[in-house]
Amino acid sequence: MTAPPGRLQLARDRLVFAVLGAAAFGAVEAAHSVAMSHLALGMGWSLLLIGIGAGAAGVIGLGVGVASLALPGRPVGRARWAAFLAGIVAVFAVYLFVALFTDPPPFQKPPPLHGSPLAWLGLTGAAGVAALGLYQAVRGAKNVATAAICLAAAGGVWAWSGSVAIGADRPSLPAGTPNVLLVTLDTTRADHVGAYGNTTVDTRSFDALAREGVLFSNASAVAAVTGPSHAAMLTGTGPWVNGVLLNGIPIPEQHRLLSERLREAGWSTGAFVSAYVLEGSLGFSRGFDVYDDDFGLMPGLAALLVPRAITMAHRHADPDWILERRGGETVDHAEAWIAGQSAPWFAWVHLFDAHGPYLPPPPWDTQYYAADPRDPAHTSMQAVHGIASYLLPSLKGITDLNYVLAQYAGEISYADSQLGRLLESIPENTLVVVIGDHGESLGEHDVWFNHGDDVYETSVHVPFAMRWPGRIASGVVTHPVEGTDVAPTILGELGLPTTGMTGVNALTGNRTLASSMCFDRDTNLAERKAGRISQPKWRLGALRSESARWVHREIDGRGEFFDLGADPGGLSDVAGAWGLEPEGAGQLQTLRETTSVLFLSDSSHSGQEHSPEERAKLEALGYLEPLEPLQAPKPGTTP
Ligand SMILES: [Zn+2]
């Protein structure tokens, strides 16, 4: 019999065990990082995260070790086992916590492994067993240095996991191939941009781009909601085809993104987004070598477990809480990535600033307003009602409506200044596309400081311009275009195929109508609870011609007509007046028919087949791929 080990010896044993527990914890984090593809910022960031992660893991492991010291002086083997089990239970408990607080937004399918306690139990158990095995192998040495080597090995695996997604083999592109830059401006109304006639709001960067390139004067977002609008731009299909009807719905894999196509063709691809709703796990990150959506409570640590758990708990407690970051930070990251590219690149940069709450940084916060916004003499805010809860703190005590409007304008000017920074930093041979994802109602149609629940001009008429020096002549395109045209336009100008996309090249496509959709959120949340999500309900649909907008109200079947020639803001419904004139009535009827056909296309999500007539109309409108190859016209007929 050997004498029981001294207390110091016991403490050292358990400390070594705790460090090994930390290594196990790091290994679990590494596996998680691979699963979530969060570590996509390259080796530098990966190494930084390893350091931070190892530190965090060490603190937790040390905690387990210290806790084990409090155990009564039983034989060391038993205490070690107790500490080991405690470590496993602790790690698993944190993951269970994350799983419980993963409250997916409406209709979101959780990403693989995310929120699956069984998956994490398996991973954690495997990591723990591996750590114990390592410990058994080195226990003869009984020194912290050996444990540190194990920790370093776990870190190495982590580093490797962060780099595997980067630098995949891809075809090399010929000299002279342009870079591609897509900038999306969140919540930006066309009528708040100089190029569209606004003489107050400073949007000099966009205006210069539009002057040097092409301005699309009649561009519509397909939905006044960030997720669906971006899904439409990146897939070249609208929500009526891809089913991304609300924020939080993942993009189905069969709809390939612009990024997937450009990466496959040889471009390096990077995305830099500024809001939680464009989180990569929803499918937006597909095809991107780098997807920078790190803007949680602790920027730089978003891939790690504890910050993520805190973020999710916060979100659980406050569903209206918006995770976002300033455009300046997003542009900093994009510029850093672009500067490191040696081959042609595609970058998507999303600027969220104009989205509420409207809190531009100095000097933009005072650019359009100099008075006291809380002066009781003002009465203009009394008419305002129905404010979204995420805006309320920023509007507390405000009595002057002009102040709020000025702050919104300030956010647009700030975002434009960041666009300007970005444009100054890129090489000349870059195809640049800048477009708004939707607008914002500032009281029009009785909607205050919000978007998403309508498809009027204020909510879906967006700024859209593109530039490719020496390749695209400058000018103004006046025919209607829509968000689904973004990817087909870029691919078309690069000479790449647009298979599966229903949008068209906005420069050459000659659309006559652009579509926008609004999905009834409340009804569909109720439907989802009742297990009937496969049959979504529309709320409003709109068609935009070069000079008019027609809105169909699904609820009461009523149509609204806006003559944009006489009423550019689309504020006065003249459906009655137009209905009295044969010409207007005819157009209204045509629009009503095309829109009602459009509504039927949601049957594609419920598994129902289109009737032959529906299918023919949808094909003619470009919303469905033809089943059969088009037949050559017979001799003597007009093609
Ligand atoms: Zn948006």
Residues whose N, C-alpha, C, O or C-beta is under 5 A from the ligand:
A	BS01	ZN	D186 T187 V225 T226 D437
